[in-house]
Amino acid sequence: MSSTVLGISAYYHDAAAALLRDGRIVAAAQEERFTRIKGDASFPHHAIAYCLAEAGIRLDDVDNIVFYENVLEKFDRLMQSQLYAAPRGLPFFLRAMPRWLSRNLWLEREMCREMGIERPIQFCEHHLSHAASAFFPSPFEEAAILTLDGVGEWATSTIGVGQGNHIELREEQRFPNSLGLLYSAFTYFTGFKINSGEYKLMGLAPYGKPLYRQRILDEIAHIDEKGALTLNQKYFNFIGGLTMTSPAFEELFDGPPRKPESLITQREMDIAASIQSVTEEAVLAAAAHARDISGMRHLVMAGGVALNVVACGLLARRKIFDRIWVQPASGDAGGALGAACWHWHMVQGQLRRAQPGDSMQGSFLGPAIRPADAEDDALLRQLGAVWTELDEEALAERIAELIAEGRIVGLARGRMEWGPRALGARSILGDARSPKMQAHMNLKIKFRESFRPFAPMVLNEYRDEWFETTQESPYMLLVSPVREDRRIAPGEEERQLWGIDLLKVPRSEIPAVTHVDYSARLQTIDAERNPFMHKVLSRFMERTGCPVIINTSFNVRSEPIVCTCEDAYRCFMVTEMDALVVGNRLLLREEQRCGEMSPEERADWMRRFRLD
């Protein structure tokens, strides 16, 4: 008789659900993909319903339900923090208490009410959920574990060891000393949104110089030899305040925070470079300490800071560990999977056998868009779409041909990715060799800042011919430098450029995916995890001699990655993508109604997609 565990993360940010059956991951998805609300923190009704449908069961059939953190411990931290901050923290206290007193403190009752059931809910601690999400699906029989994020209950980072079906967390850093909160403070100060803008801060860093690095280390954040962080609270306001930073922070960094959407100046670029450098130092020191106390050859990572792909790439190249493995959904959403894995292995005591690659199934764990689906066909006809249906071989050949011609292709087929990265199931693809492609895709397709870099997809068997890699990177979680023999040396005039002007300079044979510091956020493609994209890249390689293309997430700014056929078509209609693949259907822009739309019709499309 099979046994199922449902893991849930919700209420704070990025609600999600994940389902295990007999220890195998059946399904996992974030609520935002269904509601179309970025970072949706509401109860994950849609995600749960999807997981149950994928397993072919009802909620009554689920044996155990687990939440990803301990609410009472979190409340204890909140109350003690407010006492510490009194009376300054009164506005935050008054804003937070109604939610806690009416809902969060009675979370088991509230979750049962949301799901329409009466049964026990079990709770796993926040960082133990992260640790379980990192270790149990990993390819290692044993490994050191490093979790780094903002804050859970009290812990902000942990170091542990995973062996077989057991995890032991040996050390922890506690609130308010937090690498994640430090990085978020700088995200806020440079005018980006916390819990989503950290990627932008990381992408902005190579445009600046780390001029403020020593100022941060001298005044704000002390890092010891173990990677432990001590924050000077004089410069922060997140204990009891409604902002991340204090007036002293503004004095230290030459002025007030940048207003969101205002011009990015050289100051923000230099601040980004500085905090990125500090973050890398802290991650490397923590990893070295984890190696020392564990004696392990391999490392697994999770938590929001583990999504800092620049730091993780540097860690991989430093070879402190033989190999590292990062959970593809390292943020709070991934806690749903970790909580379920924790219960299966550590509460039920079920044996674990590590899979040679990993047990994430390529991270394709979400709802599927199938090659032939009558409902999707009917929907597309209703929307006025025109398409050609191709078999898989012909479709891969045609996509490769379109990309080689310099055309941009939206791809929505198969099961949706779990985590923040598009991995070839909900992706926008383009030619990495084009010097104009980065700016065009940012401004005309993604509607986002021009400085944002794009990621390369590369055939795994050719990765070392194009990038300086130490291991594969199937989940786009490691940054690697472009090989020197693929780079283009700048001329004397180009060497004088600074800041955003660096975007004008092609830096390699694949300029659209080469950042200004010659780095690239790499996704390696192998035939086992991603057979269709392996075919596309192989056909592209045959045509062009290049095994690299652009892969970026199929969405526009401020929107979640598309989930359904309808999401994909609507996104296609309001951008300047040249082609769309939905299942095995190929839609070309010139054949669609969008070219004949009146201004009123286009405005209606924009409103529906929240782009007005």
Secondary structure by P-SEA (a helix, b strand, c coil): cbbbbbbbbccccccbbbbbcccccccccccccccccccccccaaaaaaaaaaaacccccccccccccccaaaaaaaaaaaaaaacccaaaaaaacaaaaaacccaaaaaaaaaaccbbbbbbbcaaaaaaaaccccccccbbbbbbbccccccccccccccccccccccccccccccaaaaaaaaaaaaccccccaaaaaaaacccccccaaaaaaacccccccccbbbbcccccccccccccccaaaaaaaccccccccccccaaaaaaaaaaaaaaaaaaaaaaaaaaaaccccbbbbbcccccaaaaaaaaaaaccccbbbbcccccccaaaaaaaaaaaccccbbbbbbcccccccccccccccccccaaaaaaaaaabbbbbbbcaaaaaaaaaaaaaabbbbbbbccccccccccccccbbbbbccccaaaaaaacccccccccbbbbbbccccccccccccccccccccbbbccccccbbbbccccccccccccccccccccccccccccccbbbbbcccccaaaaaaaaaaaaaccccbbbbbccccccccccccaaaaaaaaaaccccccccccbbbbccccccccccaaaaaaaaaaaccc
